[in-house]
């Protein structure tokens, strides 16, 4: 069964890889700096976020090879792809929440420095 290639899956893979690097580099700092920064690590669990993002990236990378860039798929491979996307969403939720909270605080409070 052939399906259209999805550019969004490539962006999800890139976001997963960036999350792995981000959590490996500054994850423990984000855990312990404040409750606000711990939002990006799902409440202080940067190792969990790192593992989830790494599993999602690895799964999608293998699927990209098997399915010729997500163009040729089967029902079983589609299920695996969907599960990898769910892992990605869970891993990226904290970072997206931190970014949205930062943007909202910027809108509500304006510039904090003169």
C-alpha positions as CSV (number, residue, x, y, z in Angstrom):
1,X,0.0,0.0,0.0
2,X,1.6,3.3,-1.1
3,X,0.9,6.6,0.6
4,X,2.1,10.1,0.2
5,X,5.4,11.0,1.8
6,X,5.0,13.2,4.9
7,X,7.3,16.1,5.3
8,X,6.1,16.5,8.9
9,X,7.6,13.2,9.9
10,X,11.0,14.5,8.9
11,X,10.4,17.6,11.1
12,X,9.4,15.3,14.0
13,X,12.6,13.3,13.5
14,X,14.6,16.6,13.6
15,X,12.8,17.8,16.7
16,X,13.4,14.4,18.4
17,X,17.1,14.6,17.7
18,X,17.3,18.2,18.9
19,X,15.5,17.1,22.1
20,X,18.0,14.3,22.7
21,X,20.9,16.8,22.3
22,X,19.1,19.4,24.4
23,X,18.3,17.0,27.3
24,X,21.8,15.5,27.2
25,X,23.4,18.9,27.3
26,X,21.3,20.9,29.7
27,X,18.7,18.5,31.0
28,X,19.9,18.3,34.6
29,X,20.3,22.1,34.8
30,X,16.7,22.5,33.6
31,X,15.6,19.9,36.2
32,X,17.1,21.8,39.2
33,X,17.1,25.5,38.2
34,X,13.4,26.3,38.8
35,X,10.0,24.8,38.5
36,X,9.5,26.9,35.4
37,X,12.5,25.3,33.6
38,X,11.6,21.9,34.9
39,X,8.4,22.2,32.8
40,X,10.6,21.3,29.7
41,X,11.7,18.1,31.4
42,X,8.2,17.0,32.3
43,X,8.6,18.0,35.9
44,X,12.2,17.2,36.5
45,X,12.6,13.9,34.5
46,X,15.1,14.8,31.8
47,X,16.4,11.2,31.5
48,X,12.9,10.1,30.7
49,X,12.5,12.8,28.1
50,X,15.9,11.9,26.6
51,X,15.0,8.2,26.3
52,X,11.6,8.8,24.8
53,X,13.0,11.2,22.2
54,X,15.8,8.8,21.4
55,X,13.4,5.9,21.0
56,X,11.1,7.9,18.8
57,X,14.0,9.2,16.6
58,X,15.5,5.8,16.2
59,X,12.2,4.2,15.3
60,X,11.4,6.9,12.8
61,X,14.9,6.7,11.3
62,X,14.6,2.9,10.8
63,X,11.1,3.4,9.3
64,X,12.4,6.0,6.9
65,X,14.9,3.5,5.6
66,X,12.5,0.6,5.4
67,X,9.7,2.6,3.8
68,X,11.8,4.6,1.3
69,X,11.3,7.9,3.1
70,X,7.9,7.1,4.4
71,X,6.4,6.5,0.9
72,X,5.8,2.7,0.9
73,X,4.1,1.4,4.0
74,X,2.1,-1.5,5.3
75,X,-0.5,-1.5,8.1
76,X,2.0,-2.8,10.6
77,X,4.6,-0.2,9.7
78,X,1.9,2.5,9.9
79,X,1.1,1.3,13.5
80,X,4.8,1.5,14.4
81,X,5.0,5.0,12.9
82,X,2.0,6.2,14.9
83,X,3.5,4.8,18.1
84,X,6.7,6.6,17.4
85,X,4.8,9.8,16.8
86,X,3.0,9.3,20.2
87,X,6.4,9.0,21.9
88,X,7.6,12.1,20.1
89,X,4.6,14.1,21.3
90,X,5.1,13.0,24.9
91,X,8.8,13.9,24.7
92,X,8.2,17.3,23.1
93,X,5.3,18.3,25.2
94,X,7.3,19.8,28.0
95,X,9.5,21.9,25.7
96,X,6.5,23.2,23.8
97,X,4.8,24.1,27.1
98,X,7.9,26.0,28.2
99,X,8.1,27.9,24.9
100,X,4.4,28.8,25.0
101,X,4.6,29.9,28.7
102,X,7.6,32.1,27.9
103,X,5.8,33.7,24.9
104,X,2.7,34.2,27.0
105,X,4.6,35.8,29.8
106,X,6.3,38.1,27.3
107,X,2.9,39.2,26.0
108,X,1.3,39.7,29.4
109,X,4.3,41.3,31.2
110,X,6.0,43.0,28.3
111,X,9.6,43.9,28.6
112,X,11.1,43.2,32.0
113,X,14.2,45.2,31.5
114,X,14.2,48.9,30.5
